[in-house]
Amino acid sequence: MKKIFMILGTLLAVLISNAQQQMTLQQCVDSALANNRNVKQGALVKKTKEISYQQARLNLLPNLNASANQNWTFGRSQIQDGTYQNINSSSSSFNISSGLNLFDGLKMKYNIDARMADLKVSEAELEKIRQDIILNVSSAYLQVLLNKELLLISTNQLKLTDTKMEQQKSLVEAGKMAEGEMYALVAQQSKEESSRVQAENNLKLSLLDLAQILELNDFEKLDIIVPDDLLNNELQLLDAQTVYENAISHRPEVKSAEYQLQSSERNVMIAKSGFYPTLNFGVNVGGGYYNSVSTPLSTNLGFSLNVPIFNKFETKNQVKTAQINVESNKLNVDNTKLELRKTVQQAYFNALAAKAKWEAANKSEIANNEAYRFANQKYEGGRATVYELYQSKNNLAQAQSEVVQSKYEYVFRIKILELLK
């Protein structure tokens, strides 16, 4: 019976393992980009801008309209020869017209340019959303990796204590060690078990955060694949000036600000077109019936010229408002570039600090590892107490945790620089 339960337990573990959704960093990024609502919203905004741009181009085409009317008259009414008779009558008419704008001060041309710039703004803003999501996913992914390593450290520390307890039990049973010293081991074991439980909970919480970013419903099935070459691909510390020079030419927030400036400049030209006359060409074809008798078909064509003389300074003030908007967008471009430089410099110095912290943590781990080895030898030789042993062991565990944390902080800082580049 015991063997049957063991077999069933093994099968259940396999099924649970297969049910887990293990994902690489790239798969996490792809999933987030596909599911994120902000990305979908940005894509919808882009579609509306595409429609506006297409409509601006279609406005260059002539229009074509048709109309028809049907009327009935009862009692005294005017007939075709102009006299009035007491007679019921009916009349029908139809009309087809078309118009073409020949000149409007280039308003339609500038409107096309402005709507194209608006479309580029929406594309840049959508790209900014995508890059922010990539950064958020990378951060959450690295946090999971960090918590996995911290859980491994806690588990290994607990295993060492468990092994030490088994050894001490043998010594107590053989009368070579006082039973009272076991209490210190039990306290240490309880402390490390609590640390392991906390580390396990932190891992679950980090997986939950990642699942929420990916907008997955069941985070308990989510797990990540630990890359073998994470640090090998992340160790290049880029120069701040190089990152900024590359970023200034293609970062979406800079592109968005520049395209907004272009759109506002075109809006100035659109406003100025109101000072110019407009010229339109139109064609009209119409006819009808009176009491079932066809009326002559008429065709009209002509030009229409409209010259603005005075419109209560409305056009002039529209130009001024548009020009103010241009100046505002110029300032926005400058501020965006300044903020980008500040962000790059902060990211660079944070990366330098993280690298120094990681190097210091590595040295601390080496020193604490030697200290623990020496303390263990002293304890085995009866020249150190169990408290001294586990103080050294706790220092080693703390050093190992600091190494892991500083390592992933450095990787994250490098990742930020790479995304800014």
C-alpha positions, 0 to 999 in steps of 0.5 A: 500500500505504501508503494502505491501511495508513493507511485501516486504521489510521484505521478501527481508531482509530474502532472503538477510540474507539467501543468506549470507554465514555464516562461523565458524572459522573452516569452514574458515580454511577448505575453505582456505586450500581447495582453496589456490593456495600455498597449491595446488602448494605444493601438486604438489611439493610433488607428483613430489617427490613421483614420484622421490622416486618411480623411485629410488626404481624401478631402482633396477629392471632389464631392458628389451629392444627389437630391430628389423632391416630390410635391403635391398641390390641392386646390387653386395653384399655378400651372406651367403657363403661369396662370392659376387654376383650381386643379390638383397637381404634382411635381418632382425634381432631382438634382446632382451636384459636385464641387471641387476646391481649387484653392484654399490657401493650402489649408488641406495640404497643411492639414495632411501634414499635421495629421501625419505628425499626429499619427507619428506622435501616436506611434511614438507614444505606443512605443513608449508604452511598449518599452515601459512594459519591457522594463517592468517585465524585466524588473519583475522577472529579475525579482523572481530570479532573485527570490529563487536564489534567496530561497535556495540560500535559505534552504541550504542553510537549513539543510546544514543546520539539520545535518549539524543537529543529527551530528550533535544528537549522536554526540549527546547520545554518546555522552560527548556533548551536553544536552543543553547545547542542543537548545541553541541548535533547535533555536537556530533551526527554528530561525532558519525555518522561519527564514525559509518560509519567508523566502518561499512567500517572497517568491510567491509574491514576486510570481504574483507581481509578474503574473499581474503584469502579464495579466495572467489569471492563474499565477500559481501555474506560472514559473520562469526558466532560469537563464544559464548566461544571464550575467554573460549578456549583461556585464557590459557597462555602457558609457553615459554619453554614448547611451545619451547620444544614441537615445536622443535620436530614437527614444520614443518620448523624444520622437513624440515631443518632436512630432507634436512640435511638427503638428503645431507648426502645421497648425500655424499654417492652417490658421494662416490659410484663413487670410487667403481667398478660396476658389471652388468649382461646382457642377449642377445637373437638375430636372423634374416633372410637373403632372407627369410632364417632363421639365427641361434638363438643366446643367450649371457650372461655375466658379465661386470665389470667397475673399476674406475681408473682416472676420472680427480678428478671428483668424489673426487670433487663431494664428497667435494661439497656434504660434503660442502652442508652437513655443510651448512644444519647443519648450517641451522638446527641450525639457524632454531631452533634459529629462532624458539626459538626467535619466541616463546619467542617473541610470549610469551612476546607479549602475556604477554603484551597483557594480561596486556594491556587488564587488564588495559583497563578493569580497565579503562572502569570501571572507565570511566563508573563510570565517565560518570554516575557521569557526567550524574547525574551532567548534569541532575542536572544542575551542568555540561555542555553538553560539560563536559557530552560528553567529559566523554561519548567520554572517555567511548567510547574510553575505550570500544574500547581499551577493545575490541582491547586489548581483541582480540590482547590477543586472537590472541597472545594466538593463535600464541602460540598454533600454535607454540606448 
